[in-house]
Amino acid sequence: MAVRAAVLPAVDAPLEITGIDLPGPGPGRVRIRLAAAGVCHSDLSLSNGTMRLPVPAVLGHEGAGTVVAVGEGVTHVAPGDGVVLNWAPSCGACPACARGEVWLCANALAGAAEVHARRTDDGTDLYPGLNVAAFAEETVVPASCVLPAPDGVPLTDAALLGCAVLTGYGAVHHAAKVRPGETVAVFGVGGVGLAALQSARIAGASTIVAVDVSPAKEGLARSAGATDYLVASDTTAREIRALTGREGVDAAVECVGRATTIRTAWESTRRGGRTTVVGIGGKDQQVTFNALEIFHWGRTLSGCVYGNSDPARDLPVLADHIRAGRLDLGALVTERITLDGIPAAFDTMLAGKGGRALVVF
């Protein structure tokens, strides 16, 4: 059956809206009609080659929709069910999974190297950018990539649970381990940053400083829980220390992936503070420290993959926060566009204006 999809024909090439032929859901697979998908910066990283996976590919990795059909052996969802896509399913067998670190699964992206569909016009093989190929009217994915959608959450909002919210929430609760009364700084007020701000508020942080290059995002940041807002500059670290009794924050969450921002986040924490890097930077982004400052400040700097989250465990927790009004998914959406508007959304991101757009099918 032919459906429309947004295809990346090659690295650094414009997206193309085209017809693709999807296979039926074979054993252990699920066909889904998408309700919505988020335009995430990781898709931009795939399109510009920062993250390297096979192309041509159908991008889109955070989405939600309705099950159309299931293959043999699939029992946890059925046609008509609302579902959320999980772009990084754990295999359960590698050393990371055995340690319970499912977000580091060695085989999580194995599906990205498998042929997903073919173009209807020339039969070209297409790959799923990050396993799930959510920038399409319909997709077929392994059953492990499908989680039941939380009750009471519209599918057009639930799409953001698959990446932005799990990542932002997990960065605060699992990676940075923010405790009640602690102080937090979040660098980058995009979709993940807004989720991190809300999560810091949920964690009971006393001071929550949001930092971004755009003055226009202050309202969004404060509505998400920021108590203070700073426009990024050469004095950001000093300003954050001034807001925290000259100490610095207990925890900084970096959602940008740039060397200068990572370094500033680290300098913004107190002695013994914690910096969690969520943003995906390129190999050219080199962060340097000298040996004496590492000893003297006693700070920690750690990476964070998918919020160090286990989607099966964390999705019900997030659903409780949403139903209780503590977490607002709608606040993460800066623009709602149709499938044909995906290239325009990428142009917006490339121009540095973007927060997070939501593609509605």
Protein Blocks (a to p, Z undefined) as FASTA:
>chain_A
ZZdddddfbghiacdddddddddddehiacdddfbdcddfklmmmmnomaccdddddehj
bdcdddfbdcehiakbcehiacdddfbbcehlamklmnopamlofklmmmmmpcfbdcfk
lopacddfkonopacfbdcddfklpccddehiafklmmmmmmmmmmmmmmmmmmnopaeh
iacddehjafklmmmmmmmmmnopabdcdddfblklmmmmmmnopabdcdddfklmmmmm
mmnoonopfbdcdfkopaklmmmmmmmpcehiacddfbdcdfklccdddfklmmmnopac
dddeehipafklmmmmmmmmmmnopacfklmpgbdcdfklmmmmmmmmmnopacbdcddZ
Z
